[in-house]
Each structure stands twice: as C-alpha cells, then as structure tokens.
Amino acid sequence: TQLRRISLRGHGLTGEFPQYVNNGNFRDLNILILAGNELTGTLPDFNNLQSLYSLDVGYNNLTGDIGTIPDLPDHIRIIRISGNNFSGPFPQSGWPEYSQLKTIQMESNALTGSIPCSFWSKIDNPTLDYAWFQDNKISDPCSSGAEAMQGNGKLKLAY
C-alpha cells in the first residue's frame, strides 16, 4: 500500500488494464507507467490516485473513451495516452487547472468531436513543453485557443 512507482514500460504485458490500481490501496502512487505493452480494456477512474503526477499508458491496445482523464489530479505533470484505440468524444468539461502539466500526449487515437476552447487555457502554464493531439478525428480543435497558449516559451504543439 506504500507503493509510489509502477514502471513496466515495454515488458510485453498482456491482458486487461489493471483496474485494481484505483482500488484505494495505492493512495501514495506517484508514477504509473505501463506504456509499450499489449494491454487491452479501458482506463479506470482515477479518483483514488490523488498523489499521481505521471501517467503513461501510451502504445497499448486500450479502448473506450477518455472520460476519466479529467479526474486526474490538478498537480499531474505527465499525461500520455498516445497510440491506443481510444475513441468517442473529447471530454467537454471537468478539466481542472493543470498548473504543473509539462506533457500531454493524446495523439494517434480515434478521438472525435471538438476540443473546447476553455481546455487550452486549463492546460497552459509556465512549465508546459508538449501538447500533442494530432492523428485523431477531432472536427474542431479550437485553433485560436491552442495558438494563444504560451507554455514555457518553447512549447511544441500539434493538434
């Protein structure tokens, strides 16, 4: 229950995404890296992972919507869900003010709908380096909101 880091990148893990990570036993978990495996299933909600500051589940075979991503704590620094099979509409509300976000990567999925203009102001902060959303099925990314972001001055943005 005192586990702070799970880092299993590229280990060939198969099976369902471990829903038990949000069972309340891992309240001190800071880093969850399960990227580059063959995990299937959907994302859990993140309401019991309020210490989490890095989530990387990119390049698996995860499906479903990303409706639980706005439940991540507002102090999170890395959100990577790239290269999966997430689909459905981009969440229109519920996003916190991400004051410490450095990287958000949601590219190469099948997300649909629009990115609300208010979203871009929620993720913009002085530490933001990367915001990647390309290769989805987003109909309206609110280009004006994205282009108004400042990040750390070297922001790499793709939508």
Backbone as JSON, one array per atom type, in Angstrom:
{
  "sequence": "TQLRRISLRGHGLTGEFPQYVNNGNFRDLNILILAGNELTGTLPDFNNLQSLYSLDVGYNNLTGDIGTIPDLPDHIRIIRISGNNFSGPFPQSGWPEYSQLKTIQMESNALTGSIPCSFWSKIDNPTLDYAWFQDNKISDPCSSGAEAMQGNGKLKLAY",
  "N": [[0.82, -1.22, 0.0], [2.14, 1.14, 0.23], [3.37, 1.68, -2.08], [4.97, 3.67, -4.48], [5.73, 3.94, -7.11], [5.09, 2.52, -10.25], [6.58, 1.09, -12.85], [6.56, -0.27, -15.8], [7.4, -0.37, -18.53], [7.3, -1.43, -21.86], [7.41, -4.27, -21.49], [6.06, -6.34, -22.64], [3.62, -6.99, -21.53], [0.42, -8.48, -21.28], [-3.18, -8.78, -21.51], [-5.98, -7.51, -19.58], [-6.17, -4.02, -18.72], [-4.96, -3.13, -15.53], [-7.42, -2.71, -13.43], [-7.48, -2.58, -10.71], [-5.64, -0.73, -9.77], [-6.85, 1.54, -8.93], [-8.16, 0.88, -6.59], [-8.06, 1.96, -4.07], [-5.98, 1.18, -2.49], [-3.55, 2.19, -3.27], [-2.85, 4.85, -2.61], [-0.61, 6.48, -2.36], [0.68, 6.36, -4.75], [2.73, 7.71, -7.17], [3.76, 7.57, -9.77], [2.74, 6.02, -12.69], [3.51, 3.89, -15.07], [2.85, 2.14, -17.82], [3.38, 1.83, -20.45], [3.87, 0.86, -23.92], [3.2, -1.86, -24.07], [1.0, -4.68, -24.4], [-1.52, -4.25, -23.43], [-5.05, -4.44, -22.92], [-8.52, -3.36, -22.84], [-10.17, -0.87, -20.8], [-9.63, 2.44, -19.42], [-9.35, 2.96, -15.88], [-11.28, 4.84, -13.42], [-9.78, 7.66, -11.84], [-10.04, 8.52, -9.25], [-9.07, 7.63, -6.76], [-6.39, 8.03, -6.88], [-4.91, 10.34, -6.07], [-2.34, 11.24, -5.59], [-0.93, 10.92, -7.83], [1.4, 11.91, -10.29], [2.41, 11.32, -12.73], [1.29, 9.77, -15.57], [1.51, 7.26, -17.85], [0.37, 5.49, -20.35], [0.69, 4.94, -22.93], [0.76, 3.52, -26.24], [-0.42, 0.87, -26.18], [-3.12, -1.43, -26.4], [-5.48, -0.18, -25.68], [-8.93, 0.68, -25.23], [-12.14, 2.36, -25.61], [-13.6, 5.31, -24.09], [-12.12, 8.48, -23.08], [-13.06, 9.6, -20.82], [-12.42, 9.53, -18.08], [-10.0, 10.8, -17.78], [-10.06, 13.63, -17.16], [-10.37, 13.36, -14.4], [-7.92, 13.08, -13.28], [-5.46, 14.25, -10.92], [-5.01, 17.79, -10.27], [-2.37, 18.54, -10.06], [-0.88, 16.97, -11.72], [1.83, 16.04, -13.87], [2.58, 14.7, -16.2], [0.77, 13.37, -18.85], [0.18, 10.73, -20.81], [-1.37, 9.13, -23.32], [-1.15, 8.21, -25.83], [-1.27, 6.48, -29.06], [-3.11, 4.37, -28.77], [-6.32, 2.81, -28.9], [-8.33, 4.58, -28.25], [-11.53, 6.05, -28.35], [-14.46, 7.98, -29.2], [-16.07, 10.97, -27.94], [-14.11, 13.92, -27.27], [-13.63, 14.94, -23.96], [-15.76, 17.47, -22.82], [-15.95, 19.01, -20.55], [-15.07, 19.44, -17.05], [-12.34, 19.48, -16.79], [-9.52, 20.15, -14.77], [-7.58, 22.98, -13.57], [-4.52, 22.69, -14.78], [-1.79, 23.25, -13.3], [0.87, 22.4, -13.2], [1.44, 20.88, -15.38], [3.51, 19.32, -17.72], [3.69, 17.74, -19.99], [1.36, 16.62, -22.35], [0.03, 14.1, -24.13], [-1.97, 12.88, -26.53], [-2.13, 11.86, -29.01], [-2.69, 9.92, -32.05], [-5.0, 8.25, -31.72], [-8.51, 7.65, -31.8], [-10.14, 9.81, -31.23], [-13.01, 11.9, -31.16], [-15.17, 14.68, -32.13], [-15.02, 17.94, -30.71], [-12.37, 20.01, -29.42], [-12.78, 21.84, -26.62], [-12.51, 25.4, -26.42], [-11.94, 26.38, -23.89], [-10.45, 24.34, -22.76], [-7.77, 24.6, -23.6], [-6.82, 26.81, -22.16], [-6.9, 25.71, -19.63], [-4.81, 23.87, -19.59], [-2.57, 25.38, -20.12], [0.39, 26.59, -18.83], [3.35, 27.82, -17.11], [5.22, 25.68, -17.22], [4.63, 23.97, -19.28], [5.57, 21.89, -21.93], [5.01, 20.09, -24.09], [2.18, 19.47, -26.11], [0.31, 17.34, -27.63], [-1.95, 16.29, -30.04], [-2.53, 15.33, -32.52], [-3.53, 13.21, -35.33], [-6.07, 12.15, -34.71], [-9.66, 12.13, -34.77], [-10.68, 14.67, -34.54], [-12.95, 17.24, -34.97], [-13.04, 20.0, -34.59], [-10.52, 21.73, -33.32], [-10.36, 24.08, -31.87], [-8.5, 26.17, -32.76], [-7.73, 28.83, -32.26], [-7.65, 28.99, -29.46], [-5.66, 27.1, -28.9], [-3.43, 28.23, -30.17], [-3.06, 30.49, -28.68], [-1.8, 29.7, -26.41], [1.0, 29.76, -24.17], [2.85, 28.26, -22.71], [6.09, 27.12, -21.89], [7.49, 28.84, -23.43], [8.93, 27.47, -25.3], [7.13, 25.78, -26.34], [5.9, 22.86, -27.82], [3.49, 22.16, -30.02], [0.9, 20.24, -31.38], [-1.95, 19.65, -33.18]],
  "CA": [[0.0, 0.0, 0.0], [3.02, 2.31, 0.22], [4.0, 1.73, -3.39], [4.96, 5.02, -5.05], [6.04, 3.94, -8.54], [4.96, 1.32, -11.06], [7.17, 1.39, -14.15], [6.67, -1.51, -16.55], [7.41, 0.04, -19.94], [7.85, -2.33, -22.87], [7.69, -5.61, -20.97], [5.23, -7.34, -23.31], [2.47, -7.35, -20.7], [-0.84, -8.69, -22.0], [-4.36, -8.87, -20.66], [-6.74, -6.29, -19.28], [-5.55, -2.97, -17.91], [-5.23, -3.46, -14.13], [-8.39, -1.8, -12.82], [-7.26, -2.53, -9.27], [-4.76, 0.37, -9.35], [-7.69, 2.56, -8.31], [-9.0, 0.27, -5.55], [-7.89, 2.66, -2.81], [-4.79, 0.7, -1.79], [-2.33, 2.81, -3.8], [-3.05, 6.3, -2.45], [0.67, 7.18, -2.45], [1.27, 6.11, -6.07], [3.07, 8.95, -7.89], [4.09, 7.31, -11.16], [2.17, 4.8, -13.27], [3.99, 3.75, -16.45], [2.54, 0.83, -18.4], [3.46, 2.09, -21.88], [4.6, -0.04, -24.78], [2.86, -3.25, -23.8], [-0.13, -5.16, -25.2], [-2.67, -4.23, -22.54], [-6.35, -4.18, -23.52], [-9.51, -2.89, -21.89], [-10.43, 0.56, -20.66], [-8.99, 3.11, -18.29], [-10.18, 3.08, -14.68], [-11.33, 6.23, -12.99], [-8.55, 7.97, -11.12], [-10.4, 9.26, -8.06], [-8.28, 7.2, -5.6], [-4.97, 8.21, -7.19], [-4.71, 11.78, -6.0], [-0.91, 11.56, -5.49], [-0.33, 10.63, -9.14], [1.88, 13.04, -11.07], [2.82, 10.88, -14.06], [0.52, 8.65, -16.12], [1.93, 6.93, -19.2], [-0.2, 4.21, -20.8], [0.77, 5.0, -24.39], [1.15, 2.4, -27.1], [-1.01, -0.4, -25.8], [-4.32, -1.66, -27.21], [-6.59, 0.25, -24.83], [-10.11, 1.15, -25.97], [-13.13, 3.1, -24.83], [-13.44, 6.76, -24.11], [-11.13, 9.02, -22.14], [-13.84, 10.4, -19.88], [-11.85, 9.57, -16.74], [-8.76, 11.59, -17.77], [-10.21, 14.86, -16.36], [-10.34, 13.06, -12.97], [-6.54, 13.1, -12.78], [-5.25, 15.4, -10.03], [-4.61, 19.02, -10.95], [-0.91, 18.7, -9.99], [-0.23, 16.0, -12.6], [2.84, 16.64, -14.74], [2.66, 13.99, -17.48], [-0.37, 12.55, -19.28], [0.45, 10.14, -22.12], [-2.28, 8.04, -23.69], [-0.95, 8.11, -27.27], [-1.06, 5.21, -29.71], [-4.05, 3.34, -28.34], [-7.54, 2.8, -29.72], [-9.36, 5.35, -27.57], [-12.47, 6.66, -29.28], [-15.51, 8.73, -28.54], [-15.87, 12.42, -27.9], [-13.17, 14.56, -26.36], [-14.42, 15.48, -22.84], [-16.04, 18.9, -22.98], [-15.91, 19.74, -19.27], [-14.47, 18.71, -15.93], [-10.88, 19.6, -16.76], [-9.02, 21.07, -13.75], [-6.48, 23.87, -13.96], [-3.29, 21.92, -14.65], [-0.76, 24.26, -13.06], [2.21, 21.84, -13.28], [1.5, 19.98, -16.52], [4.65, 19.51, -18.62], [3.47, 17.0, -21.23], [0.09, 15.94, -22.57], [0.09, 13.47, -25.45], [-3.17, 12.09, -26.81], [-2.15, 11.63, -30.45], [-2.8, 8.58, -32.61], [-6.16, 7.52, -31.22], [-9.65, 7.92, -32.68], [-11.0, 10.74, -30.5], [-13.89, 12.65, -32.05], [-15.79, 15.89, -31.6], [-14.21, 19.16, -30.69], [-11.65, 20.35, -28.2], [-13.33, 23.14, -26.24], [-11.51, 26.47, -26.28], [-11.58, 26.5, -22.48], [-9.46, 23.32, -22.43], [-6.41, 25.08, -23.83], [-6.4, 27.67, -21.04], [-6.74, 24.86, -18.45], [-3.52, 23.18, -19.6], [-1.47, 26.32, -20.32], [1.08, 27.01, -17.61], [4.75, 28.11, -17.44], [6.07, 24.51, -17.37], [4.15, 23.13, -20.39], [6.52, 21.7, -23.03], [4.41, 19.37, -25.21], [0.74, 19.23, -26.15], [0.16, 16.67, -28.91], [-3.29, 15.74, -30.23], [-2.73, 15.01, -33.94], [-3.92, 11.85, -35.72], [-7.36, 11.77, -34.13], [-10.75, 12.52, -35.65], [-11.2, 15.9, -33.95], [-13.52, 18.09, -36.02], [-12.72, 21.41, -34.32], [-9.59, 21.76, -32.19], [-10.3, 25.45, -31.35], [-7.16, 26.62, -33.1], [-7.4, 30.11, -31.62], [-7.28, 28.69, -28.08], [-4.37, 26.41, -28.9], [-2.37, 29.15, -30.59], [-2.89, 31.51, -27.64], [-1.04, 29.16, -25.29], [2.39, 30.19, -24.11], [3.71, 27.22, -22.17], [7.38, 27.59, -21.35], [8.15, 29.63, -24.46], [9.42, 26.54, -26.31], [6.05, 24.83, -26.42], [5.69, 22.11, -29.05], [2.05, 21.93, -30.07], [0.41, 19.62, -32.6], [-3.35, 19.26, -32.99]],
  "C": [[0.85, 1.26, 0.0], [3.76, 2.46, -1.1], [3.87, 3.13, -3.98], [5.16, 5.02, -6.56], [5.81, 2.55, -9.13], [5.48, 1.7, -12.44], [7.45, 0.08, -14.86], [6.56, -1.21, -18.04], [8.04, -1.05, -20.8], [8.19, -3.72, -22.38], [6.84, -6.69, -21.61], [4.05, -7.81, -22.48], [1.22, -7.47, -21.55], [-1.98, -8.75, -20.99], [-5.0, -7.52, -20.43], [-5.9, -5.3, -18.47], [-5.9, -3.22, -16.45], [-6.13, -2.43, -13.44], [-8.15, -1.62, -11.32], [-6.34, -1.39, -8.83], [-5.55, 1.48, -8.68], [-8.56, 1.99, -7.18], [-8.87, 0.93, -4.19], [-6.65, 2.23, -2.04], [-3.51, 1.4, -2.22], [-2.42, 4.34, -3.73], [-1.76, 7.11, -2.57], [1.34, 7.03, -3.81], [1.48, 7.44, -6.8], [3.21, 8.72, -9.39], [3.48, 5.98, -11.59], [2.56, 4.76, -14.74], [3.76, 2.31, -16.88], [2.62, 0.9, -19.92], [4.19, 0.98, -22.62], [4.39, -1.51, -24.48], [1.72, -3.66, -24.73], [-1.4, -5.2, -24.35], [-3.94, -3.86, -23.3], [-7.29, -3.64, -22.45], [-9.59, -1.38, -21.85], [-9.67, 1.13, -19.46], [-9.92, 3.08, -17.08], [-10.45, 4.56, -14.42], [-10.1, 6.43, -12.11], [-8.82, 8.66, -9.79], [-9.63, 8.83, -6.81], [-6.78, 7.35, -5.82], [-4.61, 9.69, -7.16], [-3.26, 12.2, -5.77], [-0.2, 11.41, -6.83], [0.15, 11.91, -9.81], [2.42, 12.64, -12.44], [2.0, 9.66, -14.45], [0.97, 8.45, -17.56], [1.42, 5.53, -19.54], [-0.17, 4.15, -22.32], [1.19, 3.69, -25.02], [0.86, 1.04, -26.47], [-2.15, -0.65, -26.78], [-5.57, -1.29, -26.41], [-7.7, 0.85, -25.68], [-11.02, 1.94, -25.05], [-12.88, 4.58, -24.92], [-12.4, 7.19, -23.08], [-11.81, 9.89, -21.09], [-13.3, 10.47, -18.47], [-10.57, 10.41, -16.66], [-8.94, 12.92, -17.02], [-10.24, 14.62, -14.85], [-8.92, 13.02, -12.4], [-6.32, 14.34, -11.92], [-4.69, 16.61, -10.77], [-3.1, 19.25, -10.9], [-0.17, 17.71, -10.9], [0.73, 16.71, -13.55], [2.91, 16.0, -16.12], [1.4, 13.17, -17.68], [-0.03, 12.05, -20.68], [-0.49, 8.97, -22.34], [-2.2, 7.76, -25.19], [-0.95, 6.67, -27.76], [-1.9, 4.07, -29.19], [-5.22, 3.34, -29.32], [-8.68, 3.53, -29.01], [-10.24, 6.03, -28.61], [-13.53, 7.41, -28.48], [-15.14, 10.19, -28.44], [-14.81, 12.87, -26.89], [-13.99, 15.17, -25.23], [-14.54, 17.0, -22.92], [-15.95, 19.69, -21.69], [-15.23, 18.87, -18.22], [-12.97, 18.81, -15.83], [-10.45, 20.56, -15.66], [-7.98, 22.03, -14.35], [-5.18, 23.1, -13.71], [-2.1, 22.87, -14.51], [0.66, 23.74, -13.19], [2.41, 20.93, -14.49], [2.68, 20.33, -17.43], [4.39, 18.88, -19.99], [2.07, 16.42, -21.23], [0.12, 15.42, -24.0], [-1.11, 12.53, -25.59], [-3.24, 11.72, -28.29], [-2.33, 10.16, -30.78], [-3.82, 7.71, -31.88], [-7.29, 7.78, -32.22], [-10.65, 8.82, -31.96], [-11.77, 11.6, -31.48], [-14.39, 13.93, -31.38], [-14.85, 17.06, -31.66], [-13.44, 19.24, -29.38], [-12.18, 21.73, -27.8], [-12.22, 24.18, -26.04], [-11.04, 26.61, -24.84], [-10.52, 25.48, -22.07], [-8.05, 23.85, -22.54], [-5.94, 25.99, -22.69], [-6.22, 26.85, -19.76], [-5.38, 24.18, -18.42], [-2.33, 24.14, -19.73], [-0.9, 26.74, -18.97], [2.56, 27.19, -17.96], [5.64, 26.88, -17.63], [5.69, 23.65, -18.57], [5.16, 23.12, -21.53], [5.84, 21.13, -24.28], [2.91, 19.24, -25.03], [0.45, 18.66, -27.54], [-1.19, 15.96, -28.99], [-3.54, 15.28, -31.65], [-3.1, 13.53, -34.13], [-5.08, 11.31, -34.89], [-8.42, 12.17, -35.15], [-11.46, 13.75, -35.1], [-11.69, 16.82, -35.06], [-13.18, 19.56, -35.82], [-11.8, 21.47, -33.1], [-9.54, 23.11, -31.47], [-8.88, 25.99, -31.52], [-6.78, 27.91, -32.4], [-6.99, 29.9, -30.16], [-5.92, 28.04, -27.99], [-3.24, 27.38, -29.21], [-2.12, 30.25, -29.58], [-2.06, 31.0, -26.47], [0.4, 29.62, -25.35], [3.32, 29.12, -23.59], [4.99, 27.78, -21.62], [8.15, 28.43, -22.37], [8.75, 28.78, -25.57], [8.37, 25.46, -26.56], [5.97, 24.18, -27.8], [4.23, 21.66, -29.06], [1.68, 21.31, -31.41], [-1.01, 19.15, -32.34], [-4.0, 19.0, -34.32]]
}
